[in-house]
């Protein structure tokens, strides 16, 4: 039983194995022989594949070789349409710079809108510049970061890259050029002029004229409306101008019908030279028109006192004595005007008394001037224009001030006298203003300190004292000023 069973099992195993081997043999492909044509195609394909791989390797190698040459710009690169491929940065810079210099000479035209006048500064003059070095560095950087795939596709093929030269503008330089043009364009406005008629009224002598000034910011905005880059090929724009109105108009002259104040002094007994100086100074002041807030300066209005301008020698104060000096007598003009301004209730800005009393006004009411050193100034503290009318004829010097509003009643009084240590006197002066409602207010003008006239042999140095307008005090005498040799060192009287 046992032998019979084993024998049967072995027969089954053999049967299975045999069947599998037979099946595998029956399924295996039968080898096929290629014909000559097919063999040739296969050989050519393998050759082409090898050649292509070699060619691709060469392209990649060429591309990488160019990219690694950081000293030269890659082929095909241009700057402002100028080929610079293969050049070093220095060579490319020298190639491009002449073009930049040429473009910098292009005009930027500014035209006046009415007259058509033109200003033509160059691009360089207004602060323009072309950044050649920056463009060259951009050209040198082309292709330095390309991928292997890019080199496989393109290899050493020339680039088609055109780099623009960056243009920049120095705004401060542009502002300077516009400031120069503004000086040329500027036309100052002219105030209307007034005159006194024969019957003592104020009339229009000349109408006002409007001025013209350049609006720098608006002009710059018009120039740059297309951006800074728009200027690199030159540009043209109209200037933006604005009117400048005068402070005194025809209308305000017509309203100037009130006499604010006035004062007169006598000079009929003076010498010819002194009379000439008084007349000359008065003519310089006559007709001055002050807008609200304007400050009148005696020295600026009358000008320098030198012989070449027609000023003559006449008595002056020096070291306590009366000696000849250029322009002697014109302090009577400043003093008369000072009292007229006081009576018109105008603000006194600067006033200095003489070192010794004068004969034409009470002590404390004089105002000395020295060319280049001591000035007399007052301000138009009213709401409208003030006209100064000066007359010097028949031995009488008179100043009258006119305005657009009714003046208040003013009285100038002395607060008493006292003797000082030099043997002279101190005098305090006040202005009493009576207002429209009848109330009065008292304004301290200052204390003047005078010395006595020195003997002719004395060399005692004179002193001048300034008065304050805010509180009672004796002002120290100023030091003797340093003035040009052509100006007198004495006080004009």
C-alpha positions as CSV (number, residue, x, y, z in Angstrom):
1,X,0.0,0.0,0.0
2,X,2.7,2.1,0.9
3,X,4.9,1.5,-2.1
4,X,1.9,1.8,-4.3
5,X,1.1,5.3,-2.9
6,X,4.6,6.7,-3.2
7,X,4.9,5.5,-6.7
8,X,1.7,7.2,-7.6
9,X,2.9,10.6,-6.1
10,X,6.1,10.5,-8.0
11,X,4.3,10.0,-11.2
12,X,2.1,13.1,-10.5
13,X,5.0,15.3,-9.8
14,X,6.8,14.4,-13.0
15,X,3.7,14.9,-15.0
16,X,3.3,18.5,-13.6
17,X,6.9,19.4,-14.2
18,X,6.9,18.1,-17.7
19,X,3.7,19.9,-18.5
20,X,5.2,23.3,-17.3
21,X,8.4,22.9,-19.3
22,X,6.6,22.1,-22.4
23,X,4.3,25.1,-22.0
24,X,7.2,27.5,-21.5
25,X,9.0,26.1,-24.6
26,X,5.9,26.5,-26.7
27,X,5.4,30.2,-25.6
28,X,9.1,31.5,-26.2
29,X,9.4,33.8,-29.3
30,X,11.1,32.4,-32.2
31,X,14.3,34.4,-33.1
32,X,13.9,36.7,-36.1
33,X,16.7,37.5,-38.5
34,X,17.0,41.4,-39.5
35,X,17.3,42.2,-43.2
36,X,20.2,44.4,-44.4
37,X,18.1,47.6,-44.6
38,X,16.9,47.4,-41.0
39,X,20.4,46.8,-39.8
40,X,21.6,50.0,-41.6
41,X,18.8,52.1,-40.1
42,X,19.7,50.9,-36.6
43,X,23.4,51.7,-37.1
44,X,22.7,55.3,-38.4
45,X,20.4,56.0,-35.5
46,X,23.0,55.0,-33.0
47,X,25.6,57.2,-34.7
48,X,23.2,60.2,-34.8
49,X,22.4,59.8,-31.2
50,X,26.1,59.9,-30.3
51,X,26.8,62.9,-32.5
52,X,23.8,64.8,-31.0
53,X,25.0,64.2,-27.5
54,X,28.4,65.4,-28.5
55,X,27.0,68.5,-30.1
56,X,24.8,69.3,-27.1
57,X,27.9,68.9,-24.9
58,X,29.8,71.3,-27.0
59,X,26.9,73.9,-26.9
60,X,26.7,73.7,-23.2
61,X,30.5,74.0,-22.9
62,X,30.5,77.0,-25.1
63,X,27.7,78.7,-23.2
64,X,29.4,78.0,-19.9
65,X,32.7,79.3,-21.1
66,X,31.1,82.6,-22.1
67,X,29.3,82.9,-18.9
68,X,32.4,82.3,-16.9
69,X,34.3,85.0,-18.7
70,X,33.3,87.9,-16.4
71,X,35.7,90.3,-17.9
72,X,33.9,90.6,-21.2
73,X,30.4,91.5,-22.3
74,X,28.6,88.6,-24.0
75,X,28.2,88.7,-27.8
76,X,25.0,90.4,-29.1
77,X,24.6,92.8,-26.2
78,X,24.1,96.5,-27.0
79,X,24.0,99.7,-25.0
80,X,21.8,102.4,-26.5
81,X,21.8,100.5,-29.8
82,X,25.6,100.5,-29.8
83,X,27.1,96.9,-30.0
84,X,29.4,96.3,-27.0
85,X,29.7,92.4,-27.2
86,X,33.1,91.1,-26.4
87,X,34.3,94.4,-24.8
88,X,35.6,94.9,-21.3
89,X,33.8,97.4,-19.1
90,X,36.5,100.0,-19.7
91,X,36.2,99.6,-23.5
92,X,32.4,99.7,-23.4
93,X,32.5,102.9,-21.2
94,X,34.8,104.7,-23.7
95,X,32.5,103.6,-26.5
96,X,29.3,104.9,-24.9
97,X,30.6,108.1,-23.1
98,X,30.9,110.3,-26.2
99,X,27.2,109.7,-26.9
100,X,26.3,110.7,-23.4
101,X,28.4,113.9,-23.6
102,X,26.7,114.8,-26.9
103,X,23.2,114.3,-25.5
104,X,24.1,116.4,-22.4
105,X,24.5,119.4,-24.7
106,X,20.9,119.3,-25.8
107,X,18.9,122.4,-24.9
108,X,16.0,122.6,-22.4
109,X,14.0,125.5,-23.7
110,X,11.9,127.8,-21.4
111,X,9.7,130.2,-23.2
112,X,8.0,133.3,-21.8
113,X,4.2,133.0,-22.5
114,X,3.6,136.6,-23.6
115,X,6.9,138.0,-25.1
116,X,8.1,134.7,-26.5
117,X,11.6,135.3,-25.0
118,X,13.5,132.0,-24.6
119,X,16.1,130.6,-22.2
120,X,18.0,127.6,-23.4
121,X,20.2,126.0,-20.7
122,X,21.7,122.7,-21.6
123,X,20.7,119.3,-20.2
124,X,24.0,119.4,-18.2
125,X,23.3,122.9,-16.9
126,X,20.0,121.9,-15.3
127,X,21.6,118.9,-13.6
128,X,20.9,116.1,-16.0
129,X,23.4,113.2,-16.2
130,X,23.6,109.8,-18.0
131,X,24.7,106.9,-15.8
132,X,27.1,105.2,-18.3
133,X,28.8,103.1,-15.7
134,X,25.5,101.7,-14.5
135,X,24.5,100.7,-18.0
136,X,27.9,99.0,-18.6
137,X,27.6,97.0,-15.4
138,X,24.1,95.9,-16.5
139,X,25.6,94.8,-19.9
140,X,28.4,92.9,-18.2
141,X,25.9,91.1,-16.0
142,X,23.9,89.7,-19.0
143,X,24.0,85.8,-19.0
144,X,25.9,85.4,-15.8
145,X,23.1,83.5,-14.1
146,X,21.7,81.4,-17.1
147,X,20.7,77.8,-16.4
148,X,22.2,74.7,-17.9
149,X,19.0,74.2,-19.9
150,X,19.4,77.7,-21.4
151,X,22.9,76.8,-22.4
152,X,21.8,73.5,-23.9
153,X,19.2,75.2,-26.0
154,X,21.2,78.3,-26.9
155,X,24.8,77.5,-26.3
156,X,27.1,80.3,-27.5
157,X,24.4,82.0,-29.5
158,X,24.6,85.8,-29.6
159,X,22.2,87.6,-27.2
160,X,19.7,90.1,-28.5
161,X,19.8,92.5,-25.6
162,X,19.7,96.4,-25.8
163,X,20.3,98.2,-22.5
164,X,19.2,101.8,-22.1
165,X,21.5,104.3,-20.3
166,X,19.7,105.4,-17.1
167,X,19.1,109.2,-17.0
168,X,18.9,111.1,-13.7
169,X,18.4,114.7,-12.7
170,X,19.9,116.9,-9.9
171,X,16.8,118.8,-8.7
172,X,18.9,121.3,-6.8
173,X,20.8,122.3,-10.0
174,X,17.5,122.6,-11.8
175,X,16.2,125.0,-9.0
176,X,19.4,127.1,-9.4
177,X,18.8,127.5,-13.2
178,X,15.1,128.4,-12.6
179,X,16.2,131.0,-10.0
180,X,18.5,132.6,-12.6
181,X,15.6,132.8,-15.0
182,X,13.3,134.1,-12.3
183,X,15.7,137.0,-11.8
184,X,15.5,137.8,-15.5
185,X,11.8,137.5,-15.6
186,X,11.0,139.6,-12.5
187,X,9.5,142.9,-13.0
188,X,8.8,144.8,-9.8
189,X,5.4,146.3,-9.3
190,X,5.2,150.1,-9.1
191,X,3.0,151.9,-6.6
192,X,0.6,154.6,-7.7
193,X,2.1,158.0,-7.1
194,X,0.4,161.0,-5.5
195,X,0.9,164.7,-5.6
196,X,-0.4,167.8,-3.7
197,X,-2.5,170.2,-5.8
198,X,-2.4,174.0,-5.7
199,X,-5.4,174.0,-3.3
200,X,-3.7,171.6,-0.9
201,X,-5.5,168.3,-1.8
202,X,-4.0,165.0,-2.9
203,X,-4.3,163.9,-6.5
204,X,-3.1,161.0,-8.5
205,X,0.3,161.6,-10.2
206,X,0.7,158.2,-11.8
207,X,-1.3,155.0,-11.8
208,X,0.1,151.7,-10.4
209,X,1.8,149.1,-12.5
210,X,1.5,145.4,-11.9
211,X,4.7,143.4,-11.5
212,X,5.6,139.9,-12.9
213,X,7.3,137.1,-11.2
214,X,8.2,133.5,-12.1
215,X,6.3,130.7,-10.3
216,X,9.3,128.4,-10.0
217,X,7.5,125.4,-8.6
218,X,4.7,125.5,-11.2
219,X,7.3,125.9,-14.0
220,X,9.3,122.9,-12.7
221,X,6.1,120.8,-12.5
222,X,5.3,121.7,-16.1
223,X,8.8,120.7,-17.2
224,X,8.6,117.3,-15.4
225,X,5.1,116.4,-16.2
226,X,6.3,113.5,-18.4
227,X,8.8,112.4,-15.8
228,X,12.6,112.9,-15.5
229,X,13.3,110.5,-18.4
230,X,11.3,112.7,-20.8
231,X,14.1,115.3,-20.6
232,X,16.9,113.1,-22.0
233,X,16.3,114.0,-25.6
234,X,15.7,117.7,-24.8
235,X,12.5,119.5,-23.9
236,X,10.5,122.7,-24.2
237,X,8.0,124.2,-21.8
238,X,6.4,127.6,-21.2
239,X,7.3,129.5,-18.1
240,X,4.5,129.9,-15.5
241,X,4.4,133.5,-14.4
242,X,2.2,135.3,-11.9
243,X,1.2,138.9,-11.4
244,X,2.6,140.8,-8.4
245,X,0.3,143.6,-7.2
246,X,1.6,146.9,-5.8
247,X,0.8,147.9,-2.3
248,X,-0.5,151.4,-3.2
249,X,-3.1,151.6,-5.9
250,X,-5.1,154.4,-7.6
251,X,-8.0,153.6,-5.4
252,X,-6.0,154.1,-2.2
253,X,-4.6,157.4,-3.5
254,X,-8.1,158.6,-4.0
255,X,-8.8,157.8,-0.3
256,X,-5.7,159.8,0.8
257,X,-7.5,163.0,1.8
258,X,-6.5,163.3,5.5
259,X,-3.7,165.4,6.8
260,X,-2.1,163.3,9.6
261,X,0.3,165.8,10.8
262,X,3.1,168.3,9.9
263,X,5.9,170.4,11.3
264,X,8.0,173.3,10.1
265,X,11.3,175.0,11.0
266,X,13.1,178.2,9.9
267,X,16.4,178.2,8.1
268,X,16.4,181.6,6.3
269,X,19.5,182.9,8.1
270,X,21.6,179.9,7.1
271,X,24.6,180.1,4.7
272,X,24.3,179.3,1.0
273,X,25.9,175.9,1.5
274,X,23.7,175.0,4.3
275,X,20.6,176.1,2.4
276,X,21.7,174.0,-0.6
277,X,22.1,170.9,1.6
278,X,18.7,171.4,3.2
279,X,17.1,171.8,-0.2
280,X,18.8,168.8,-1.7
281,X,17.8,166.5,1.2
282,X,14.2,167.7,1.2
283,X,13.9,167.0,-2.5
284,X,15.0,163.5,-1.9
285,X,12.3,162.9,0.6
286,X,9.4,164.8,-1.1
287,X,6.8,162.5,-2.5
288,X,7.9,159.3,-0.6
289,X,4.9,157.0,-0.3
290,X,4.8,154.4,2.4
291,X,2.6,151.4,2.3
292,X,1.2,150.0,5.6
293,X,4.1,148.6,7.7
294,X,6.8,150.2,5.6
295,X,9.8,151.8,7.5
296,X,11.2,155.1,6.2
297,X,15.0,155.3,6.5
298,X,16.5,158.8,6.3
299,X,20.0,157.6,5.3
300,X,18.7,155.2,2.6
301,X,16.4,157.8,1.1
302,X,18.8,160.8,1.1
303,X,21.8,158.7,0.2
304,X,25.5,159.1,0.9
305,X,26.8,162.6,1.6
306,X,29.9,163.1,-0.5
307,X,31.1,166.1,-2.5
308,X,30.9,164.3,-5.8
309,X,27.2,164.0,-5.3
310,X,26.7,167.7,-4.8
311,X,26.8,168.0,-1.0
312,X,28.6,171.0,0.4
313,X,30.5,172.0,3.5
314,X,28.5,173.6,6.2
315,X,28.5,173.8,10.0
316,X,28.5,170.5,12.0
317,X,29.1,169.5,15.6
318,X,32.4,167.9,16.4
319,X,34.0,167.5,19.9
320,X,31.7,170.1,21.4
321,X,32.5,172.7,18.7
322,X,30.9,173.9,15.5
323,X,33.2,173.0,12.5
324,X,32.7,172.7,8.8
325,X,31.6,169.3,7.5
326,X,30.1,167.7,4.3
327,X,26.3,167.9,4.4
328,X,26.0,170.3,7.3
329,X,22.4,171.3,7.8
330,X,20.6,168.2,6.9
331,X,20.0,167.3,10.5
332,X,17.5,170.1,10.4
333,X,15.7,168.1,7.7
334,X,15.7,164.9,9.8
335,X,14.6,166.9,12.9
336,X,11.7,168.6,11.1
337,X,10.6,165.2,9.6
338,X,10.9,163.6,13.1
339,X,8.5,166.2,14.6
340,X,6.1,165.8,11.6
341,X,6.1,162.0,12.2
342,X,5.5,162.6,15.9
343,X,2.5,164.9,15.2
344,X,1.1,162.3,12.8
345,X,1.2,159.7,15.6
346,X,3.4,157.4,13.6
347,X,5.7,154.8,15.2
348,X,9.3,156.0,15.7
349,X,11.7,153.2,15.0
350,X,15.1,154.9,15.5
351,X,16.0,158.4,16.7
352,X,19.2,159.8,18.2
353,X,19.6,163.2,19.7
354,X,22.5,165.6,19.1
355,X,25.4,165.8,21.5
356,X,24.6,169.6,22.0
357,X,21.2,171.4,21.7
358,X,20.2,172.9,18.3
359,X,18.6,176.3,17.7
360,X,15.7,175.3,15.5
361,X,13.7,173.0,17.9
362,X,13.3,172.8,21.7
363,X,15.8,170.4,23.4
364,X,14.6,166.8,23.3
365,X,12.9,167.1,19.9
366,X,15.9,166.9,17.6
367,X,17.1,164.0,15.5
368,X,20.7,163.8,14.3
369,X,22.0,161.6,11.4
370,X,25.4,160.5,10.4
371,X,26.2,159.1,7.0
372,X,26.6,155.3,7.3
373,X,26.3,155.3,11.1
374,X,23.3,157.0,12.7
375,X,19.9,156.8,11.0
376,X,16.5,158.3,11.7
377,X,13.6,155.9,11.0
378,X,9.8,155.8,11.4
379,X,7.2,153.3,10.3
380,X,3.8,153.7,8.7
381,X,1.7,152.3,11.5
382,X,-1.6,153.2,9.9
383,X,-3.9,150.9,7.9
384,X,-3.4,152.8,4.6
385,X,-0.6,154.5,2.7
386,X,1.1,157.6,4.0
387,X,2.4,160.3,1.7
388,X,5.4,162.5,2.8
389,X,5.4,166.0,1.3
390,X,8.5,168.1,1.9
391,X,9.0,171.8,1.0
392,X,12.0,174.0,1.5
393,X,11.5,177.5,0.1
394,X,11.6,181.1,1.4
395,X,13.6,180.0,4.4
396,X,10.9,177.7,5.8
397,X,11.3,173.9,5.9
398,X,8.0,172.1,6.1
399,X,6.9,168.4,6.1
400,X,3.3,167.3,5.9
401,X,2.1,163.7,6.1
402,X,-1.1,162.6,4.5
403,X,-3.1,159.4,4.9
404,X,-6.4,157.6,4.4
405,X,-7.8,158.0,7.9
406,X,-8.4,160.8,10.3
407,X,-5.4,161.5,12.5
408,X,-5.6,161.9,16.2
409,X,-4.6,165.1,18.0
410,X,-1.0,165.0,19.3
411,X,0.9,167.2,21.6
412,X,4.6,167.0,22.3
413,X,5.6,168.0,25.8
414,X,8.8,168.1,27.9
415,X,8.9,166.4,31.3
416,X,11.3,168.8,32.8
417,X,15.1,169.4,32.7
418,X,17.9,168.4,34.9
419,X,21.6,169.1,34.8
420,X,24.1,166.3,34.2
421,X,27.7,165.8,35.4
422,X,29.1,167.2,32.2
423,X,27.5,170.6,32.9
424,X,24.8,170.0,30.3
425,X,21.2,169.2,30.6
426,X,18.9,166.1,30.4
427,X,15.5,166.5,28.9
428,X,12.7,163.9,28.9
429,X,10.1,164.1,26.2
430,X,6.5,162.8,25.9
431,X,3.8,162.5,23.3
432,X,0.2,163.0,24.5
433,X,-2.4,161.6,22.2
434,X,-6.0,162.7,22.4
435,X,-8.3,160.0,21.1
436,X,-11.6,160.3,19.4
437,X,-13.6,159.8,22.6
438,X,-11.6,162.5,24.3
439,X,-9.4,160.2,26.4
440,X,-5.7,160.9,26.5
441,X,-2.7,158.6,26.7
442,X,0.8,159.6,27.4
443,X,3.7,158.0,25.6
444,X,7.3,158.4,26.8
445,X,9.7,159.2,23.9
446,X,13.0,159.1,25.7
447,X,15.5,161.3,27.6
448,X,18.1,163.3,25.7
449,X,21.4,164.2,27.3
450,X,23.3,167.2,26.0
451,X,26.7,168.6,26.8
452,X,27.6,172.3,26.8
453,X,29.5,173.8,23.9
454,X,33.3,173.3,24.6
455,X,35.8,176.1,24.3
456,X,37.6,176.2,20.9
457,X,40.8,174.8,22.4
458,X,39.1,171.8,24.0
459,X,39.6,168.4,22.5
460,X,36.8,166.8,24.6
461,X,35.2,164.0,22.6
462,X,31.6,164.6,21.8
463,X,28.9,162.2,22.9
464,X,25.6,161.2,21.3
465,X,22.6,159.8,23.1
466,X,19.8,157.6,21.7
467,X,16.3,157.7,23.1
468,X,14.2,154.8,23.8
469,X,10.5,154.6,23.0
470,X,9.3,152.1,25.6
471,X,10.4,153.2,29.1
472,X,12.1,156.2,30.8
473,X,15.9,155.9,30.8
474,X,19.0,157.8,29.8
475,X,20.6,156.0,26.9
476,X,24.4,155.8,26.9
477,X,26.2,157.7,24.2
478,X,27.2,155.4,21.2
479,X,30.9,155.0,20.3
480,X,32.3,157.1,17.5
481,X,31.6,155.1,14.3
482,X,34.1,154.0,11.8
483,X,33.2,155.5,8.5
484,X,34.8,155.9,5.1
485,X,37.3,158.7,4.8
486,X,35.0,160.5,2.4
487,X,32.2,160.8,5.0
488,X,32.3,163.5,7.8
489,X,33.0,162.3,11.3
490,X,30.9,165.1,12.7
491,X,27.2,165.4,13.5
492,X,25.2,167.1,10.8
493,X,23.3,170.1,12.2
